[in-house]
Amino acid sequence: MSRLERKWDHIRLAIENGQTRSSAFDDIKFIHQSLPNIGISDVRLNQTIGELYLSSPIFINAMTGGGGEKTYSINKELAIAASELGLAMAVGSQMSAVKDRTQSYTYEVARKENPNGVLIANLGSEAKLDDAKYAIEMIEANALQIHLNVIQELTMPEGDRDFSGALKRIESIVNGVEVPVIVKEVGFGMSRETVQMLFSIGVQIADCGGAGGTNFAEIENKRREKSLPFFTDWGIPTPVSIAEASSISNISIFGSGGFMNGLDIVKGIALGADAIGIAGHFLRILVEKGTEALVDEMQELLMEITLIMTALGAKSISELKHVPLIISGETYHWLTQRGID
Ligand code: FNR
């Protein structure tokens, strides 16, 4: 099977599987405040994270690597939606264009449709410094994502089997490119130890991409003759991963993995994330209902976030990060055993 066919399989199976969320979000509760003392017009959703300006706390996370016409048209429509609402957007893995430069148009279209927006380049941890420079230049990216997908590769029959040297390669990219580097998981979560390692080599942002949403082990298992069921249940649930990751200071944290409503987004930020990435939920709406429906859903999410922030009396994302929470159930036990409060 070609890389292109495999990538289209991923899109098809991600949509067919349906979007899910981690039940660990139900372990998180806000404490109602009857006197928030603010109004909706006091709420500001924009912020600056290092050198990165974000007009809103949600962004379109990486999808659709592989090149080809489908990558082109999905990147084009996502970029149109992103530019309409001023959302940041990551393109999918650009490795196909690094290997075959005739494919670069399938990513360049995102910059063409959104000339002034925040665009994020994307490569895997096998990438070298020159690949990273090329990916950034290709879309005039404002930041670069490097994805870590060990469990996906191990579940794929044709996947990588050797993950050594990734941290060294990432370090050389961090030191050699001009834009902030975001290292991201793809749905298995990042532990505190992983985030500490990333911080130690100068990574500016960790997107802890937790378990509960798009499940690449499940997707790859559907493509295998004999499945590896233990990887389907693998990983750190999204809210737990955000709490783990944000226990490391001086590195910004993005949360992602299974976000599809305003309440979970606000919970993710209150647990310590600076911004929330959404992939599968947006892709499904785009493919099934089109670009206008996607823009409507993004607007709805921003409205829900604003309403909940008003109820909590949080005027900004940084205030939201400090509202009190009650954590119960398995999430409480996990964080207690890990000494995270
Ligand atoms: C992805 N994701 C992804 N991530 C990445 O860094 N590079 C990539 O090329 C892709 N490709 C890709 C294709 C498809 C079809 C999907 C649905 C997702 C992973 C994505 O960015 C995200 O980390 C996970 O999907 C978890 O978030 P959601 O989908 O639960 O919101």
Residues whose N, C-alpha, C, O or C-beta is under 5 A from the ligand:
A	BS01	FNR	H10 I11 A14 N61 A62 M63 T64 G65 G92 S93 N122 H147 E185 V186 G187 G209 G213 T214 S256 G257 G258 F259 G277 I278 A279 G280 H281
